[in-house]
Amino acid sequence: MRILAIERELPMPVHQNLHDLLHEEAAVVWELQKQGIVRDIWFTTADRRAVIMLECPGAPAAREHLNALPLVRTGLIDFMLLELTAYDGFERLFAGGLEAAELRHEEPPEY
């Protein structure tokens, strides 16, 4: 299962050795990427938050892997996790008969 993890910054305490901590963070992410757990990782352009695509059995496993990150362990960041599923909207293109007519007249979702 693919899990999207979006960084949430926590209040930043004074940390004397942030350079070494960031180096260790990169090393752990690299190990997770080599294992196929981290599929992709990006930073947002606006505020440089990490966005990570993980491949895990579910959110609990993803949380366990993210908890191994030094910045998470030291309480500097946390992640919001979203379990993803395949987009099934293309089925509307291939639906036939009454089902297709019903799909054309469905009400938009309420948000």
MDAnalysis code that builds the backbone (N, CA, C; Angstrom):
import MDAnalysis as mda
import numpy as np

u = mda.Universe.empty(333, n_residues=111, atom_resindex=np.repeat(np.arange(111), 3), trajectory=True)
u.add_TopologyAttr("name", ["N", "CA", "C"] * 111)
u.add_TopologyAttr("resid", np.arange(1, 112))
u.add_TopologyAttr("resname", ["MET", "ARG", "ILE", "LEU", "ALA", "ILE", "GLU", "ARG", "GLU", "LEU", "PRO", "MET", "PRO", "VAL", "HIS", "GLN", "ASN", "LEU", "HIS", "ASP", "LEU", "LEU", "HIS", "GLU", "GLU", "ALA", "ALA", "VAL", "VAL", "TRP", "GLU", "LEU", "GLN", "LYS", "GLN", "GLY", "ILE", "VAL", "ARG", "ASP", "ILE", "TRP", "PHE", "THR", "THR", "ALA", "ASP", "ARG", "ARG", "ALA", "VAL", "ILE", "MET", "LEU", "GLU", "CYS", "PRO", "GLY", "ALA", "PRO", "ALA", "ALA", "ARG", "GLU", "HIS", "LEU", "ASN", "ALA", "LEU", "PRO", "LEU", "VAL", "ARG", "THR", "GLY", "LEU", "ILE", "ASP", "PHE", "MET", "LEU", "LEU", "GLU", "LEU", "THR", "ALA", "TYR", "ASP", "GLY", "PHE", "GLU", "ARG", "LEU", "PHE", "ALA", "GLY", "GLY", "LEU", "GLU", "ALA", "ALA", "GLU", "LEU", "ARG", "HIS", "GLU", "GLU", "PRO", "PRO", "GLU", "TYR"])
u.atoms.positions = np.array([
    [0.844, -1.172, 0.000],
    [0.000, 0.000, 0.000],
    [0.894, 1.242, 0.000],
    [0.457, 2.232, -0.734],
    [1.195, 3.503, -0.742],
    [0.638, 4.408, 0.348],
    [1.555, 5.024, 1.056],
    [1.214, 5.938, 2.142],
    [1.876, 7.282, 1.832],
    [1.098, 8.352, 1.856],
    [1.637, 9.691, 1.680],
    [1.847, 10.288, 3.066],
    [3.073, 10.712, 3.332],
    [3.406, 11.311, 4.631],
    [3.764, 12.778, 4.401],
    [3.074, 13.669, 5.104],
    [3.307, 15.104, 4.977],
    [3.803, 15.627, 6.317],
    [4.952, 16.264, 6.280],
    [5.590, 16.744, 7.510],
    [4.770, 17.824, 8.194],
    [4.735, 17.726, 9.509],
    [4.184, 18.780, 10.366],
    [5.302, 19.202, 11.299],
    [5.692, 20.460, 11.204],
    [6.748, 20.944, 12.100],
    [6.179, 21.152, 13.486],
    [6.968, 20.802, 14.462],
    [6.617, 21.004, 15.855],
    [7.418, 22.193, 16.370],
    [7.033, 22.769, 17.501],
    [7.815, 23.893, 18.028],
    [9.290, 23.523, 18.138],
    [10.140, 24.341, 17.557],
    [11.574, 24.039, 17.432],
    [12.330, 24.482, 18.685],
    [12.772, 23.521, 19.483],
    [13.628, 23.881, 20.614],
    [15.034, 24.189, 20.108],
    [15.814, 24.838, 20.930],
    [17.204, 25.095, 20.564],
    [17.925, 23.756, 20.525],
    [18.536, 23.454, 19.409],
    [19.249, 22.189, 19.259],
    [20.686, 22.512, 18.901],
    [21.619, 22.065, 19.704],
    [23.017, 22.445, 19.545],
    [23.687, 21.769, 18.363],
    [23.186, 20.623, 17.918],
    [23.896, 19.867, 16.908],
    [22.979, 19.548, 15.722],
    [22.291, 20.551, 15.199],
    [21.331, 20.339, 14.128],
    [21.998, 19.823, 12.857],
    [23.207, 20.282, 12.557],
    [23.919, 19.843, 11.358],
    [24.107, 18.320, 11.372],
    [24.584, 17.774, 12.463],
    [24.793, 16.331, 12.569],
    [23.465, 15.573, 12.530],
    [22.436, 16.160, 13.141],
    [21.122, 15.533, 13.151],
    [20.560, 15.448, 11.726],
    [20.722, 16.500, 10.932],
    [20.252, 16.501, 9.549],
    [21.032, 15.494, 8.698],
    [22.321, 15.360, 8.976],
    [23.138, 14.366, 8.273],
    [22.639, 12.962, 8.592],
    [22.359, 12.703, 9.861],
    [21.839, 11.400, 10.282],
    [20.459, 11.146, 9.665],
    [19.641, 12.199, 9.589],
    [18.314, 12.089, 8.977],
    [18.434, 11.617, 7.524],
    [19.326, 12.261, 6.774],
    [19.524, 11.892, 5.368],
    [19.993, 10.441, 5.245],
    [20.851, 9.999, 6.146],
    [21.355, 8.626, 6.103],
    [20.230, 7.616, 6.348],
    [19.337, 7.907, 7.287],
    [18.230, 6.989, 7.579],
    [17.251, 6.965, 6.402],
    [16.949, 8.134, 5.824],
    [16.058, 8.181, 4.661],
    [16.666, 7.394, 3.508],
    [17.979, 7.526, 3.311],
    [18.662, 6.789, 2.247],
    [18.519, 5.281, 2.458],
    [18.676, 4.817, 3.698],
    [18.518, 3.393, 3.995],
    [17.089, 2.925, 3.696],
    [16.112, 3.731, 4.090],
    [14.718, 3.383, 3.815],
    [14.437, 3.367, 2.315],
    [15.087, 4.250, 1.579],
    [14.900, 4.279, 0.134],
    [15.536, 3.043, -0.512],
    [16.712, 2.659, -0.047],
    [17.361, 1.458, -0.584],
    [16.539, 0.205, -0.307],
    [15.792, 0.193, 0.798],
    [14.948, -0.952, 1.153],
    [13.616, -0.955, 0.399],
    [13.339, 0.097, -0.359],
    [12.084, 0.194, -1.098],
    [10.918, 0.687, -0.273],
    [11.177, 1.165, 0.937],
    [10.116, 1.677, 1.806],
    [9.788, 3.115, 1.425],
    [10.802, 3.947, 1.279],
    [10.613, 5.312, 0.777],
    [10.699, 5.233, -0.742],
    [9.578, 5.504, -1.405],
    [9.540, 5.461, -2.870],
    [10.018, 6.782, -3.471],
    [9.579, 7.883, -2.879],
    [9.946, 9.231, -3.329],
    [9.937, 10.149, -2.117],
    [10.712, 11.220, -2.225],
    [10.704, 12.230, -1.171],
    [10.918, 13.591, -1.828],
    [10.148, 14.546, -1.376],
    [10.226, 15.915, -1.909],
    [10.187, 16.903, -0.755],
    [10.471, 18.160, -1.081],
    [10.206, 19.290, -0.186],
    [9.167, 20.176, -0.867],
    [8.280, 20.762, -0.073],
    [7.369, 21.758, -0.625],
    [8.173, 23.027, -0.893],
    [7.793, 23.763, -1.919],
    [8.548, 24.971, -2.259],
    [8.238, 26.120, -1.306],
    [7.025, 26.192, -0.815],
    [6.621, 27.331, 0.016],
    [7.306, 27.343, 1.380],
    [7.350, 26.183, 2.047],
    [7.868, 26.178, 3.419],
    [8.825, 25.026, 3.699],
    [9.268, 24.346, 2.669],
    [10.283, 23.290, 2.759],
    [9.899, 22.170, 3.734],
    [8.628, 21.759, 3.665],
    [8.185, 20.599, 4.448],
    [8.418, 19.347, 3.622],
    [8.796, 18.268, 4.276],
    [9.018, 16.998, 3.586],
    [7.684, 16.351, 3.238],
    [7.633, 15.785, 2.044],
    [6.499, 14.988, 1.582],
    [7.108, 13.671, 1.096],
    [6.667, 12.570, 1.704],
    [7.285, 11.270, 1.435],
    [6.221, 10.293, 0.956],
    [6.534, 9.555, -0.119],
    [5.689, 8.459, -0.574],
    [6.336, 7.168, -0.089],
    [5.615, 6.453, 0.777],
    [6.125, 5.197, 1.328],
    [5.359, 4.019, 0.751],
    [6.012, 2.872, 0.702],
    [5.381, 1.609, 0.310],
    [5.435, 0.711, 1.545],
    [4.264, 0.498, 2.175],
    [4.167, -0.255, 3.425],
    [2.854, -1.025, 3.446],
    [2.737, -2.019, 4.338],
    [1.470, -2.740, 4.457],
    [0.306, -1.848, 4.904],
    [0.596, -0.772, 5.602],
    [-0.441, 0.140, 6.082],
    [0.162, 1.278, 6.874],
    [-0.700, 2.154, 7.369],
    [-0.251, 3.330, 8.114],
    [0.543, 2.975, 9.377],
    [0.172, 1.932, 10.132],
    [0.969, 1.607, 11.322],
    [2.428, 1.278, 10.981],
    [2.652, 0.546, 9.907],
    [4.022, 0.223, 9.497],
    [4.752, 1.476, 9.036],
    [4.053, 2.346, 8.316],
    [4.660, 3.606, 7.868],
    [5.057, 4.447, 9.076],
    [4.181, 4.515, 10.074],
    [4.463, 5.287, 11.288],
    [5.707, 4.743, 11.981],
    [5.827, 3.427, 12.034],
    [6.991, 2.804, 12.668],
    [8.288, 3.211, 11.959],
    [8.274, 3.184, 10.641],
    [9.468, 3.583, 9.885],
    [9.779, 5.065, 10.077],
    [8.760, 5.903, 10.056],
    [8.983, 7.344, 10.227],
    [9.475, 7.666, 11.640],
    [9.032, 6.894, 12.620],
    [9.493, 7.119, 13.993],
    [10.980, 6.854, 14.154],
    [11.589, 6.157, 13.197],
    [13.034, 5.904, 13.239],
    [13.840, 7.105, 12.734],
    [13.168, 8.082, 12.120],
    [13.891, 9.260, 11.633],
    [14.361, 10.112, 12.807],
    [15.606, 10.555, 12.774],
    [16.145, 11.353, 13.881],
    [15.330, 12.602, 14.215],
    [14.814, 13.298, 13.216],
    [14.036, 14.510, 13.501],
    [12.708, 14.181, 14.182],
    [12.150, 13.009, 13.887],
    [10.933, 12.561, 14.562],
    [11.283, 12.114, 15.977],
    [12.338, 11.307, 16.119],
    [12.763, 10.803, 17.441],
    [13.032, 11.926, 18.429],
    [13.602, 13.030, 17.938],
    [13.935, 14.147, 18.830],
    [12.784, 15.136, 19.003],
    [11.643, 14.851, 18.372],
    [10.461, 15.693, 18.561],
    [10.466, 16.985, 17.764],
    [11.274, 17.076, 16.714],
    [11.314, 18.302, 15.912],
    [10.239, 18.321, 14.828],
    [9.872, 17.135, 14.319],
    [8.830, 17.045, 13.300],
    [7.957, 15.829, 13.570],
    [6.809, 15.808, 12.907],
    [5.918, 14.657, 12.904],
    [5.332, 14.591, 11.498],
    [4.562, 13.561, 11.203],
    [3.983, 13.412, 9.880],
    [2.501, 13.100, 9.968],
    [1.738, 13.707, 9.061],
    [0.356, 13.323, 8.827],
    [0.410, 12.216, 7.770],
    [-0.285, 11.100, 8.004],
    [-0.253, 9.967, 7.082],
    [-1.597, 9.822, 6.372],
    [-1.519, 9.560, 5.071],
    [-2.711, 9.312, 4.263],
    [-2.515, 8.001, 3.505],
    [-3.373, 7.006, 3.767],
    [-3.329, 5.766, 3.008],
    [-3.984, 6.019, 1.656],
    [-3.330, 5.590, 0.584],
    [-3.827, 5.841, -0.761],
    [-4.318, 4.551, -1.397],
    [-5.276, 4.684, -2.290],
    [-5.775, 3.557, -3.074],
    [-5.804, 3.988, -4.531],
    [-5.873, 3.022, -5.414],
    [-5.863, 3.325, -6.843],
    [-7.096, 4.133, -7.243],
    [-6.920, 5.035, -8.179],
    [-8.014, 5.818, -8.737],
    [-8.892, 4.891, -9.570],
    [-10.189, 4.863, -9.282],
    [-11.083, 3.987, -10.031],
    [-12.046, 4.765, -10.923],
    [-11.821, 6.046, -11.082],
    [-12.711, 6.891, -11.865],
    [-12.757, 6.549, -13.341],
    [-11.708, 5.906, -13.855],
    [-11.716, 5.548, -15.276],
    [-12.807, 4.531, -15.599],
    [-13.272, 3.800, -14.596],
    [-14.338, 2.831, -14.837],
    [-15.580, 3.507, -15.386],
    [-15.775, 4.795, -15.086],
    [-16.920, 5.528, -15.616],
    [-16.878, 5.594, -17.139],
    [-15.682, 5.588, -17.705],
    [-15.537, 5.671, -19.155],
    [-15.989, 4.396, -19.845],
    [-15.918, 3.286, -19.145],
    [-16.175, 1.993, -19.753],
    [-17.450, 1.330, -19.251],
    [-18.206, 2.026, -18.392],
    [-19.456, 1.480, -17.871],
    [-20.480, 1.463, -19.002],
    [-21.315, 0.450, -19.038],
    [-22.305, 0.350, -20.109],
    [-23.717, 0.312, -19.578],
    [-24.694, 0.515, -20.470],
    [-26.109, 0.367, -20.148],
    [-26.593, 1.318, -19.084],
    [-27.488, 0.819, -18.238],
    [-28.126, 1.612, -17.193],
    [-27.100, 2.184, -16.227],
    [-26.095, 1.382, -15.924],
    [-25.052, 1.838, -14.991],
    [-24.392, 3.114, -15.509],
    [-24.119, 3.192, -16.806],
    [-23.507, 4.385, -17.395],
    [-24.438, 5.578, -17.263],
    [-25.738, 5.364, -17.493],
    [-26.699, 6.462, -17.372],
    [-26.765, 6.959, -15.930],
    [-26.750, 6.027, -14.978],
    [-26.771, 6.417, -13.568],
    [-25.528, 7.215, -13.206],
    [-24.391, 6.825, -13.729],
    [-23.148, 7.530, -13.426],
    [-23.173, 8.951, -13.973],
    [-23.797, 9.152, -15.127],
    [-23.842, 10.499, -15.714],
    [-24.685, 11.437, -14.872],
    [-25.641, 10.895, -14.105],
    [-26.565, 11.733, -13.346],
    [-26.275, 11.741, -11.848],
    [-25.121, 11.272, -11.460],
    [-24.826, 11.239, -10.019],
    [-24.598, 12.644, -9.499],
    [-24.971, 12.862, -8.275],
    [-24.805, 14.155, -7.628],
    [-23.350, 14.330, -7.213],
    [-22.838, 15.571, -7.253],
    [-21.465, 15.795, -6.796],
    [-21.364, 15.570, -5.291],
    [-20.205, 15.154, -4.815],
    [-20.063, 14.923, -3.369],
    [-20.136, 16.230, -2.585],
    [-20.624, 16.141, -1.370],
    [-20.627, 17.298, -0.483],
    [-19.348, 17.304, 0.320],
    [-18.742, 18.461, 0.474],
    [-17.481, 18.573, 1.214],
    [-17.683, 19.346, 2.482],
])
